[in-house]
Amino acid sequence: MRRYRRAKIVATVGPASSSPEMLKKLNEAGVDTFRLNFSHGTHDDHARVHAAIRALEREVGRPIGILQDLQGPKIRVGTIRDGRIEVETGETIRFVRSGNDGDRNSIPLPHPEIFAAVMPGHDLLIDDGRVRVRVSGLGDDWIEARVVVGGAISNRKGINLPSTVLDLSPLTAKDRADLAFGLDLGVDWVALSFVQKPGDLLEARGLVGDRAGLMSKIEKPSALDHIEDIIRLSDAVMVARGDLGVEIPHEEVPGRQKELVRACRLAVKPVIVATQMLDSMVAAPTPTRAEASDVATAIYDGADAVMLSAESATGRYPIEAVGMMDRIIRSTEQHKLYRSIIDATKPGEEQTAPHAVAAAAADLAEAIHAPAIVAFTSSGTTAARIARKRPAVPIVALTPDERVSRQLCLLWGAHSILSEDIKTYEEMVQRAAATAHSEGFAKPTDNIVVVAGIPFAQAGTTNNLRVVQVDRGS
């Protein structure tokens, strides 16, 4: 199944999309990687979906990626007398570490790490920022705050602390149990929520090892302060604009998105742009013009993938949402300004032989009008280095590693193929030509560009570049 676009589509699985029949329709409509949101559903639910996706993968004969998204720590107020209180701008309220049935002078906040880290002047955003309060005083077990934006505070509403770095692991006990379960299932990616600093990745890396790719969700301002190190320690990044858009001013989100996409491209790490991309399609069969433009902007930015959340998980029109996203991507990539915009944001070349070979492959393919670049890759790195250049032709990525073939379903421009390992140079040439032809990328007598690392099956050795003519007998 060939995609006639470069950027990939990630879709969240939920009640609207978890049946084997619906998963197949979504894959046919354009989904490359499915997201399992472990904030919802039971282990049995996720196991059934995982099994259905793997069965679908065998049926279609194409790799399909699976992303496990961990819930992470949730900061919430406790229970309030009568279920809610109304607070007015300018008044002073008080949070306490323990207690139930609180009022405006004793709102339960059962998170000792907040009391240890918050400082006067820090803001607390309640219910996605609908209520904003600013700390004016504090003690060991109480926080006094002035209401900056009034509204309703009700039971168990979430709290964001944009100015405060909490001494809090991004992995809760629930996350550790979910992670062990997901790794046993065989997920391809693990997304870590609420990453604040580079050290947050170390514990997760120790648990995940090389069994899956580790993805950092960028949704905290403190993560932006350490973004280069976080990207370096991650295998991929998600621009999670939901919580990020609560914790930083709305007007800063588009610029931050562009910065993150560019930084990931520079670091050769896949990047997903996520949250509310086609949000009106949860209830309507078409998006707003602004939402269509939002998806297109992510494509012009050069994102590897764009993601659907509630649109495909609980919405009324999951197939239509995927189809719309597919059409927006293809239309954007075919626009006359797309190539010039992508080239204008091209990162500088790294001064290493592997990067130079990959960049040369993209330039060579364009110069000789090759219909495809065939990349032999054992770890995915060779294909990723080529994708960094955002070439004008498809990247046919051949790998003997099943896990890598599925992870490549997230990489810009990569047509992932699980293939037996090659042993000789002659076999490489023959396999490249035959695959490019059988997959519909090249015709007999076409010249294709082939990139590999020699010795074969050794990760990170992108060092060989060759032009190969497709035989008439391929």
N, C-alpha and C positions, 0 to 999 in steps of 0.2 A: 504494500500500500504506500504509494508515493505521495508526499505532501508537496503541493506547488507553492510553498512559502518557506521562509527561512526561520522566523520566530516560532516558538513552540507554544502550545496551549496546555495549561494545567487546570484541571477541574476537580472541585471538591465533591466527594461522594457523600450522600446523605439519604434521607428517606425518599426523596424524589428521584434518586438515580442509582440505588443500590442493587436492583435486580439484575441478573445476568443479561436479560434482554435489553435493558436500558443502558448498561455498560457497553454493550456491543454497539448500540446506536450512537452513543456518545463518541466512541472510538472512531466509528465510520464518519461522524460529523467533523472530527478533527482533534480529539483529545489525544495528546502524546504521553502525558503523565497524569495519573490519578492521585489526588491528595486524600489521605485518611486523617480526619480531624479528631484527635484523641481527647478533645475537650467534650466531645459528645459520643454516645454509643458505648456498647459493651465490647469486651474482648471477643465474644462470640460473633457479634455483628461485624467487627473488622475482619475476623478470620474468614467469615463467609464471603465478604467482598474481595479479600485478597485471593481466595481460591477461585472466585469467579473471574478475576482479572487474569490470573495465570492460565486458566482454562481458555479464555479468550485469546491470550497471547499464542497459545499452541494452535488454536483454530486458524488465526490469521497468518501465523508464521512470521510475525514481526515483534521485535522487542517492545514492551510497554513498561514505562516507569511507574513506580509506586513511592509516594512521599508520605512518611509518617510525620505528622505535625503534633508535637507534644504541647500540652496545655500550659505548662510553666506555672510559676507562683501567681496566685490571684489575691490581690489586696482588696479587701471588702470591709465595709462597716458591719457591725453586728446587728442585733435585732433592736427595734425601736418601739416604744410604747405606741399602741394604735397603728403600728405599721409604717408611719411616716410623720415627718414634721416639716413645716414650712419655715424657711429661714429668709430673712430680709437683708438686702444690701445694707452694710454699715453696722449691723449688730454683731455681738461677740458670742461665740459658741465654744463649747469645751468638749474635747475628746478624752476618753479614759481607756486604760489598757484592758480593763475587765468589767464585767457586769452585763446584765440583760435589761430589756425594757427601758432603754435609755431615753432621756429627753434632751433638749438643746443644751443642757448643762452637764450631760454625762452620756455623750454619744459613744457607744462601745466601738473600740478600734483594736481588735485582738491581735496586734502585730507588734511585738516588742522591738523588732528591728527598726520600725519607724521611729519610736521614741528614742532609740539610741542614735539615730542619724539625722533627724530633722533639726533645722535651725530656724531662729526667727527670720522672717522674710521669705521663707520657702512657701510655695503654694501647694495646696492639696486640691485636686480636681475630682469631683464626685460625679458619678453617672455620666462618664464620657465628657466631662467638662461642663455639664449643664449647670452645676453649682461649683463656684470657685471660692476657696477661702485661703487666707494668708496667715501664717503662724505669727502670733504676736508675743507669746510667752509659753514656757514649757517647764515641766518638772519630770521626775522619774516616771510618773505614771499618769500624767495629764498633759494635754496640749491645748492652749488657748488660741483661738483664731478669729480673725475678723472676716466677715462675709464680704467678698468683693463682688460676686454675682450671686444673687439670691435665687431660691427655687425650692423644690421638694427634695428631701433626703429620706429615702425609704429603705426598708430592710435589705441587707446584703448587696447594696449597690457598690460597684467597683470604684476604686480610688487610684488615681494616677498621681505620681510625685515627680514632676519634670525636673525639679532643682535638686533632688535628693538622690544620692547614690546609696542604695541599701546594701547592707552586709547580708545578702540573700542569695543562695544558690539558685540558678535557673532551673535546677532539677529538684522537684519535690519528691516525696516518697511515692506518690502516684505516678509521676513521670518515670521514675526508675523502674517501677513495675511495668509500666506501659512500654518503656524502651526495651526491656528484656523480652517482653512478649513480641514486639515488633521485629526485633533482630532474629528471634527464633522463627518467625514467619518468613523472613527474608525480604524485608523492605529494602529499597534501593537508596533512599535518602531519609535522614532524620533531621527535622527542623527544630531548632532550639529556640524557645520563646524568651523574650525579655532579656536578651544578652545586654549586659551593662559595660563589661570590660573584657579584655583579652583573657584574663584568668578564668572567666566563666566557661571558656571552651575546653579547658584542660581536663576537668572532671568528665565531661561528656566524651571527649576523645579517648580517655582511658577506658570508658565503658564500651564505646562503639568500635574502637580500633579501626580495622580496615573492612569491617563487615558491611558498612554502608557509608555513603557520603554524608558529611556533617554540614548542615546548612544553618547559618545564623540569620535569625529574623531581626531586622533593624527596626526597633520601635521605641527606643529610649534615647533621649538627647545625650546621655553619657556615652552611649555607643558611638555616636557621631564624633565625639572627642577622641576616640581611640580607633577610628575606623580602619586605618591602614593595617594595624596589627590584627584586628578582628578578621579582616578579609584574608590576611596572610595565613591565619590559623584555621580558616574555614575552607571547605571544598566548594561551597556555593553560598549565595546570599539571597535573602528575600527582603525586598523593600516593603515592609508591612505598614502601609500608610494609615491603617485604622488607629492604633494606639499612638503611632508617631504623629499623626495629625492632631491628636488630642494634646500631646505633650509639647509640641512646638507650634508656633503660629501657623495658621492655615496658609498664609501667603509664602511661607518658607518651604512648604512641602514640594512644590514643583522643582525648585532649584536643587533641593537636597536629592530628589530623585535623579536628576541629571548627574549630579556629582557621584552618587553611588553607582549608577550604571557605568559611568566612565571609569571609575576606580576599579570596578570588577573586571571590565574589559582589559584594562591595563595590566591587572594581576592574573589574567587568564583564568578567571573563575566565573561560572555561569551565574546570572542574576535574574531573579523573577520580580516583576512589578505586580503587586497584589492589592486587593481590597476595593470593593465597590466600583469595579471597572464598568460593569453593565448593570448596576444595582436596580434600576427601574424594571429590568427584565425578570426580577423575582415575581412581579405581579402583572407585567405587561408583555406582549409579544414582540415589542420593538424597544430599543433604547432611546434615550434622549440624544439630541445632536451633540451635547456636551460630553456625554459618555462615549460616543463613537470617537470624538476628538481625543478623549483621554487615552483610549486604547491606541489610537494612531500616534499620539505623542510618545508613548512608551516605545513604539516601533521605530519612530524617527530617532529616539534617544539611543537605539541599538540594544535594547533589552533582549536577553536570550529567550525569555518566556513571559507571558502574561497569564494571570490566574483568575478563575471564577471561584467565588465562595458560595454565598447563599443562592446565587443564580442557578447553580447546578445541584446544590445540596438539598434545598428545600423549596426552590422556586417552582412556579407553574409551567415554565417553558425552558427546561434544561437543554433540550436538543436545539431549540431555536437560538438560545444564548451562545452555545458553542458554534453553531453555524454562522451567527452574526459576527462573532469574534474572528472566525476563520476568514470571512469575507473582508472584514476591516483590515486584517493583516495583509492579505493578498493585494487588496487595492492600494494600500499604503506602500508596500514594497514595489509595486509596479508604477507608482507615480513618478513623473519625470524629475521631480526634485529629490526623490529618496536617495539616490546614489550620491548626489553631491553633498547632501546633509550628512550621510554616514561617513563619507570620506573626509569631510571637514572636521569630524570629531575623532578621527583616527589617532590613536596614541602613538607616540614615537617608538621607533624600533628598539628593542632591547639588544644590547651588544653581546649577544651570545650566538653561537653557531646554530643551536636548535631553532631559536626564534628567527634567525636570518633565513634558514632553509624554509621554514613555514611561510614567512612573508614572501620569499622569492617564488614559492609555489603559487601563491595567489596572483602575483604580478605576471608570472609566466602563463598561467591559465588565461588571464585576460588578454595578454599579448597575442597568443596563438588562437584565441577564440575556442578554447577547449570547452566541451560541454560539462565537464566535471573534474573535480580533484578527488582521487582515490587515496585515502589515508589508511595505512596499516598501523593500528595502535593497540598496544597491550594494556595500557592504563588509561587511555583516553586523552593523554597529554598531547600527542601529536595532532589529533583532531582539534583540540582546544586551541593550540597555538595557531593553527590555520584559521579557525573561527575568529580569533582575536583581530585578524585583518579584515573581517567581514567581506570576504571575496564575492564577486558578482556571480559566481557559479556554485552549484551544490557541492557539498563535501560528502562523499560516500565513505563512511567510516566503518572499516572492517576490524573486528576484534574477536579473539578466541575466548574471551572472558564474558560469561553471561551477565554478570553483575555490571560490568563496564558497558555492555551493549544497552542495558536498560538505563543506566545513568546518562548515556549519550542522548537519550530521548529528551533531555533538558537543554542540550547545547544548540546554540544558534547555527542553522544551516546544515546540521549533521543528519544524514540519512543513515541510521544505524543498522548494521548487519552483523549477526552472529556468524562467524566463519571459523573453520578449522585453522589451526596455526599453520604458518608457512615455514618451510625449512631452507629453501634455496632461493637465489635471486631469480632464476628462471621461473620458478613457481610463482613468485611475487608478480612478475610481469604478466604471466598467463592468467592468474587469478584476478588481477586488476582489470584487465581487458574484458574477461568473460563476465565479471560481475557488473561492470559499468553497462555492458550490453544487455544482460539479462534483466537488470533492474530498470531498464528503459531510459538510461541517462545518455547513452552513446550509440551511434550507428557504426556499421562496418566502415572502415577507413578514417573514422574520426580519430583525432589525437587527444588523448587524455593525459593529465599530469598525475604522476604517482609519487607519493611521499611515504617514507618508511624510516625506521631506525635499524641500523645494522651494527651488531648482531641482532637478529630477530628475537622477539619475545623478551626484550630487555627494556624495561620502562625508562622513558625519558631520553632516548637516544634518537631524536629526530635529526638525521644526518644524511639522508639520501633522497635525491630528487631526480626524476626521470620522466621523459615524454615517451608515451607508448601509443602505438597505433593499434586500434581495434581491428582484429583480423576479420575477414569475411566469414570465416568459419566459427566465430565466437557465438 
